[in-house]
Amino acid sequence: MKDFKLKLVLSILSAIVFSFIFILLAFALPIKNEQTIAPMKPKGKLEQVSQSLKNK
C-alpha cells in the first residue's frame, strides 16, 4: 500500500512540475509576430472610398 501511495504522490508531483515548466516557457518565450503586411492598393472606386474613410 505504501508503494502505491508513493507512486501516486510522485506522479502527481511530476505532473505539477511538468505543467509548471510549460507555463514558465509560455511567459519566457512569447511568440513575436513581427510580420508586416503591406497595404494593398484599392482597385475600384468603392475600395478607394472605403480606404479614405478608414484613414480618417
HELIX and SHEET records of a PDB file:
HELIX    1   1 LYS A    2  ALA A   28  1                                  27    
HELIX    2   2 LYS A   45  LYS A   54  1                                  10    
END                                                                             
